[in-house]
Amino acid sequence: MITLKAKKLTSFSDKSIGLLGTSKPHPVYFQTRFGIHTFGMKYPIDVVILDKNDVVVKIKENLKPNKLFLWNPKFDQVIELPNGEIEKNKIKVGEKIKLFLF
C-alpha cells in the first residue's frame, strides 16, 4: 500500500483550474469522469486514476503541457502529482493507495 497526501479540490472552478496558474506542482485530488487536459500548464505532471476501492487502474507519467489524458469513464478519482512522483513512489497499476486529503 502506498500513502499519498493531496489537496482535495471540490468546487467546479477548483477542479476546472486544477494546477493551472501554479508555478510549482503539488499533489491534488478530485473527481471527474471526462478526462483531464494540461492546456496552459507550464510543466509536466504525473496522473493516477483510482477505482472506487482506491486501487490504481491507470497511470500517466510525464504528461506534458497542452495534452489530453482520457480513461474509462467508470473511474472518477484523479490524483495529479508533480512529475516523477509515480516513479519515486513506485506506483503501479493494481496498487492500493491510502489517501490523506486536506
Backbone as a chain_set.jsonl record, in Angstrom:
{"seq": "MITLKAKKLTSFSDKSIGLLGTSKPHPVYFQTRFGIHTFGMKYPIDVVILDKNDVVVKIKENLKPNKLFLWNPKFDQVIELPNGEIEKNKIKVGEKIKLFLF", "coords": {"N": [[0.848, -1.18, 0.0], [0.492, 2.215, -0.793], [1.002, 5.431, 0.491], [-0.357, 8.624, 0.073], [-0.424, 12.187, 0.216], [-2.722, 14.743, -0.513], [-4.196, 17.727, -1.801], [-7.627, 18.255, -1.638], [-9.799, 18.971, -4.21], [-12.869, 20.483, -4.608], [-14.862, 22.269, -5.554], [-16.452, 23.313, -8.63], [-15.003, 25.261, -10.065], [-12.432, 25.068, -8.874], [-11.764, 22.413, -9.574], [-11.817, 22.651, -12.337], [-9.745, 24.41, -12.849], [-7.552, 23.308, -11.47], [-4.164, 22.581, -11.423], [-3.437, 24.651, -13.037], [-1.946, 27.783, -13.589], [-0.334, 27.669, -11.395], [3.0, 27.888, -10.189], [4.569, 25.913, -9.264], [4.177, 22.442, -9.086], [1.896, 20.584, -7.007], [0.535, 17.873, -5.072], [-2.789, 17.064, -5.974], [-6.203, 16.103, -5.528], [-9.179, 15.056, -7.1], [-12.526, 14.531, -8.377], [-13.643, 13.353, -11.455], [-15.091, 12.341, -14.534], [-14.445, 12.748, -17.133], [-11.906, 12.899, -18.247], [-8.746, 14.682, -18.383], [-6.958, 17.759, -19.013], [-3.951, 19.45, -20.032], [-3.697, 21.968, -21.007], [-2.266, 25.114, -21.176], [-0.666, 24.678, -19.001], [2.536, 24.903, -17.365], [4.404, 23.025, -16.895], [5.226, 19.484, -16.858], [3.171, 16.792, -15.523], [2.452, 14.003, -13.315], [-0.099, 11.506, -13.409], [-2.616, 9.749, -11.674], [-5.138, 7.352, -11.755], [-7.875, 6.161, -9.931], [-9.888, 3.362, -8.805], [-13.131, 2.714, -7.261], [-12.34, 1.531, -4.91], [-9.956, 2.622, -4.245], [-7.81, 1.634, -5.726], [-5.197, 1.612, -8.058], [-5.912, 2.127, -11.418], [-5.066, 3.215, -13.782], [-2.212, 4.909, -15.024], [-0.295, 7.818, -15.796], [2.687, 8.943, -16.664], [4.716, 11.867, -16.698], [3.01, 13.704, -18.13], [2.802, 15.953, -20.506], [2.632, 19.583, -21.02], [-0.266, 21.021, -22.682], [-1.719, 18.759, -23.547], [-4.107, 16.013, -23.783], [-5.606, 13.662, -21.544], [-7.221, 10.715, -21.316], [-9.505, 8.26, -19.951], [-11.214, 5.198, -19.032], [-14.516, 6.051, -18.44], [-15.867, 5.031, -16.21], [-14.329, 5.204, -14.01], [-13.527, 7.626, -11.581], [-11.812, 8.946, -9.839], [-9.119, 11.049, -9.419], [-5.693, 11.725, -9.189], [-3.39, 14.226, -9.324], [0.013, 14.678, -9.66], [3.316, 16.002, -8.857], [5.71, 15.88, -11.504], [7.496, 12.852, -11.843], [6.813, 11.682, -9.434], [5.342, 9.274, -9.591], [7.247, 7.367, -10.341], [9.101, 7.742, -8.228], [7.586, 6.97, -5.954], [7.038, 4.429, -6.674], [4.6, 3.662, -7.89], [2.179, 1.559, -9.24], [-0.085, 0.037, -11.615], [-2.813, -1.598, -10.129], [-1.983, -1.299, -7.556], [-2.786, -0.461, -4.191], [-3.917, 2.594, -2.883], [-3.521, 4.734, -0.172], [-5.089, 7.513, 0.823], [-4.489, 10.72, 2.153], [-6.296, 13.411, 2.605], [-6.472, 16.953, 2.387]], "CA": [[0.0, 0.0, 0.0], [1.222, 3.473, -0.905], [0.32, 6.543, 1.136], [-0.167, 9.911, -0.582], [-1.15, 13.357, 0.713], [-3.129, 15.587, -1.623], [-5.241, 18.723, -1.545], [-8.88, 17.86, -2.272], [-10.489, 20.024, -4.938], [-14.283, 20.104, -4.602], [-15.728, 23.154, -6.334], [-16.31, 23.205, -10.084], [-13.909, 26.124, -10.527], [-11.157, 24.479, -8.432], [-11.492, 21.226, -10.399], [-11.566, 23.091, -13.713], [-8.442, 25.066, -12.899], [-6.529, 22.354, -11.028], [-2.832, 23.137, -11.221], [-3.186, 25.775, -13.951], [-1.628, 29.037, -12.926], [0.634, 27.482, -10.313], [4.372, 27.846, -10.701], [5.179, 24.671, -8.787], [3.117, 21.451, -8.881], [1.698, 19.95, -5.71], [-0.487, 16.833, -5.242], [-4.196, 17.405, -5.828], [-7.159, 15.018, -5.746], [-10.529, 15.487, -7.443], [-13.315, 13.52, -9.075], [-14.184, 13.693, -12.766], [-15.163, 11.183, -15.43], [-14.317, 13.192, -18.508], [-10.52, 13.099, -18.638], [-8.14, 15.949, -17.974], [-6.088, 18.391, -20.009], [-2.866, 20.257, -19.479], [-3.586, 23.195, -21.805], [-1.894, 26.271, -20.372], [0.266, 24.32, -17.92], [3.921, 25.283, -17.643], [5.274, 21.913, -16.522], [4.56, 18.174, -16.947], [2.699, 16.203, -14.264], [2.088, 12.589, -13.278], [-1.525, 11.361, -13.112], [-3.024, 8.425, -11.201], [-6.585, 7.163, -11.752], [-8.236, 5.125, -8.963], [-11.256, 2.843, -8.805], [-13.885, 3.061, -6.049], [-11.649, 0.944, -3.758], [-8.649, 3.299, -4.18], [-6.797, 0.832, -6.413], [-4.749, 2.263, -9.285], [-6.357, 1.469, -12.645], [-4.339, 3.783, -14.912], [-1.234, 5.935, -14.674], [0.347, 8.542, -16.895], [3.864, 9.669, -16.205], [5.256, 12.921, -17.539], [2.001, 14.271, -19.022], [3.352, 17.249, -20.888], [1.66, 20.654, -21.246], [-1.059, 21.07, -23.911], [-2.134, 17.404, -23.925], [-5.303, 15.417, -23.18], [-5.451, 12.32, -20.982], [-8.551, 10.132, -21.17], [-9.56, 6.907, -19.415], [-12.56, 4.64, -18.954], [-15.277, 6.975, -17.582], [-16.429, 4.444, -14.985], [-13.422, 5.591, -12.921], [-13.641, 9.079, -11.443], [-10.895, 9.512, -8.849], [-7.911, 11.512, -10.094], [-4.632, 12.358, -8.404], [-2.336, 14.849, -10.116], [1.231, 14.737, -8.852], [4.488, 16.552, -9.531], [6.379, 14.949, -12.399], [8.487, 11.989, -11.203], [6.293, 11.078, -8.201], [4.941, 7.879, -9.83], [8.474, 6.567, -10.266], [9.664, 7.883, -6.877], [6.775, 6.188, -5.022], [6.873, 3.084, -7.255], [3.17, 3.433, -8.08], [1.893, 0.68, -10.372], [-1.476, -0.393, -11.759], [-3.14, -2.667, -9.188], [-1.521, -0.89, -6.217], [-3.763, 0.22, -3.331], [-3.459, 3.903, -2.434], [-4.148, 5.31, 1.014], [-5.061, 8.963, 0.629], [-4.712, 11.694, 3.214], [-6.746, 14.61, 1.904], [-6.583, 18.166, 3.196]], "C": [[0.891, 1.239, 0.0], [0.376, 4.577, -0.283], [0.666, 7.839, 0.408], [-0.983, 10.982, 0.127], [-1.493, 14.218, -0.49], [-4.194, 16.58, -1.162], [-6.484, 18.306, -2.318], [-9.536, 19.076, -2.913], [-11.949, 19.621, -5.063], [-15.163, 20.993, -5.472], [-15.457, 22.978, -7.826], [-15.131, 24.032, -10.578], [-12.55, 25.574, -10.11], [-10.786, 23.275, -9.293], [-11.169, 21.615, -11.837], [-10.168, 23.683, -13.862], [-7.324, 24.114, -12.49], [-5.209, 23.041, -10.753], [-2.493, 24.271, -12.187], [-2.895, 27.031, -13.149], [-0.688, 28.896, -11.752], [2.035, 27.411, -10.919], [5.085, 26.558, -10.293], [4.059, 23.66, -8.529], [3.082, 20.932, -7.449], [0.585, 18.916, -5.887], [-1.894, 17.368, -5.017], [-5.038, 16.18, -6.168], [-8.505, 15.642, -6.116], [-11.23, 14.352, -8.176], [-13.846, 14.095, -10.377], [-14.171, 12.442, -13.625], [-14.813, 11.538, -16.865], [-12.889, 13.379, -18.987], [-10.014, 14.435, -18.133], [-7.321, 16.501, -19.136], [-5.004, 19.167, -19.284], [-2.644, 21.513, -20.327], [-3.301, 24.375, -20.877], [-0.948, 25.953, -19.222], [1.696, 24.679, -18.347], [4.906, 24.152, -17.369], [4.516, 20.6, -16.697], [4.144, 17.692, -15.555], [2.559, 14.698, -14.426], [0.619, 12.512, -12.864], [-1.812, 9.917, -12.735], [-4.551, 8.401, -11.17], [-6.898, 5.973, -10.848], [-9.65, 4.62, -9.196], [-11.921, 3.191, -7.474], [-13.259, 2.495, -4.774], [-10.249, 1.516, -3.571], [-7.512, 2.447, -4.722], [-6.48, 1.523, -7.738], [-5.199, 1.455, -10.502], [-5.637, 2.018, -13.88], [-3.373, 4.832, -14.393], [-0.728, 6.599, -15.95], [1.485, 9.34, -16.295], [4.221, 10.754, -17.209], [4.243, 13.422, -18.575], [2.399, 15.719, -19.299], [2.248, 18.301, -21.06], [0.98, 20.527, -22.615], [-1.448, 19.694, -24.456], [-3.458, 17.057, -23.256], [-4.933, 14.059, -22.621], [-6.846, 11.802, -20.678], [-8.44, 8.71, -20.624], [-11.001, 6.442, -19.418], [-13.38, 5.498, -17.984], [-15.947, 6.336, -16.374], [-15.553, 4.744, -13.77], [-13.41, 7.108, -12.817], [-12.701, 9.705, -10.424], [-9.545, 9.795, -9.507], [-6.945, 12.102, -9.075], [-3.617, 12.917, -9.391], [-1.157, 15.087, -9.185], [2.337, 15.473, -9.595], [5.152, 15.466, -10.389], [7.465, 14.17, -11.646], [7.984, 11.284, -9.957], [5.836, 9.624, -8.403], [6.153, 6.974, -9.705], [9.052, 6.574, -8.848], [8.929, 7.001, -5.866], [6.492, 4.762, -5.507], [5.393, 2.713, -7.396], [2.962, 2.621, -9.351], [0.396, 0.389, -10.432], [-1.7, -1.594, -10.846], [-2.755, -2.356, -7.751], [-2.654, -0.188, -5.469], [-3.136, 1.514, -2.833], [-4.235, 4.313, -1.188], [-3.977, 6.812, 0.907], [-5.298, 9.704, 1.93], [-5.043, 12.996, 2.517], [-6.853, 15.774, 2.871], [-7.217, 19.259, 2.391]], "O": [[1.902, 1.3, 0.699], [-0.832, 4.643, -0.511], [1.837, 8.122, 0.154], [-2.096, 10.723, 0.586], [-0.666, 14.407, -1.382], [-4.98, 16.302, -0.257], [-6.409, 18.033, -3.516], [-9.796, 20.08, -2.25], [-12.249, 18.539, -5.567], [-16.122, 20.505, -6.07], [-14.376, 22.549, -8.229], [-14.348, 23.57, -11.408], [-11.608, 25.604, -10.902], [-9.632, 23.129, -9.696], [-10.338, 20.975, -12.482], [-9.498, 23.48, -14.874], [-6.258, 24.116, -13.105], [-5.137, 23.969, -9.948], [-1.38, 24.796, -12.157], [-3.545, 27.295, -12.137], [-0.281, 29.898, -11.165], [2.214, 26.925, -12.036], [6.079, 26.167, -10.904], [3.095, 23.975, -7.833], [4.109, 20.854, -6.773], [-0.243, 19.074, -6.784], [-2.169, 18.033, -4.019], [-4.648, 15.339, -6.978], [-8.921, 16.635, -5.519], [-10.615, 13.351, -8.545], [-14.423, 15.182, -10.403], [-13.315, 11.575, -13.447], [-14.887, 10.673, -17.737], [-12.678, 13.97, -20.046], [-10.755, 15.216, -17.536], [-7.034, 15.8, -20.106], [-5.118, 19.494, -18.103], [-1.54, 22.056, -20.362], [-4.023, 24.596, -19.905], [-0.477, 26.863, -18.54], [2.009, 24.744, -19.536], [6.107, 24.306, -17.588], [3.285, 20.598, -16.686], [4.694, 18.128, -14.544], [2.549, 14.184, -15.544], [0.142, 13.331, -12.078], [-1.328, 8.983, -13.375], [-5.184, 9.309, -10.632], [-6.282, 4.913, -10.967], [-10.504, 5.341, -9.713], [-11.33, 3.888, -6.65], [-13.606, 2.926, -3.674], [-9.444, 0.959, -2.824], [-6.383, 2.527, -4.237], [-7.383, 1.962, -8.45], [-4.913, 0.263, -10.611], [-5.602, 1.354, -14.916], [-3.674, 5.554, -13.442], [-0.739, 6.008, -17.03], [1.28, 10.281, -15.528], [4.049, 10.581, -18.416], [4.571, 13.552, -19.755], [2.333, 16.581, -18.423], [1.077, 17.959, -21.224], [1.558, 20.006, -23.569], [-1.5, 19.488, -25.668], [-3.88, 17.706, -22.299], [-4.054, 13.379, -23.152], [-7.569, 12.387, -19.872], [-7.424, 8.04, -20.805], [-11.906, 7.201, -19.765], [-12.989, 5.661, -16.828], [-16.549, 7.051, -15.573], [-15.983, 4.559, -12.632], [-13.298, 7.805, -13.826], [-12.796, 10.906, -10.172], [-8.914, 8.903, -10.074], [-7.339, 12.881, -8.208], [-3.052, 12.179, -10.197], [-1.301, 15.618, -8.084], [2.307, 15.563, -10.823], [5.147, 14.288, -10.032], [8.256, 14.754, -10.905], [8.649, 10.376, -9.459], [5.934, 8.821, -7.474], [6.097, 5.937, -9.044], [9.447, 5.528, -8.331], [9.556, 6.361, -5.022], [5.8, 3.991, -4.842], [4.987, 1.599, -7.066], [3.502, 2.952, -10.407], [-0.304, 0.483, -9.423], [-0.87, -2.502, -10.796], [-3.156, -3.068, -6.83], [-3.398, 0.594, -6.062], [-1.978, 1.537, -2.415], [-5.464, 4.242, -1.162], [-2.856, 7.322, 0.903], [-6.19, 9.361, 2.707], [-4.174, 13.617, 1.905], [-7.268, 15.613, 4.019], [-7.401, 20.368, 2.893]]}, "num_chains": 1, "name": "protein.A"}
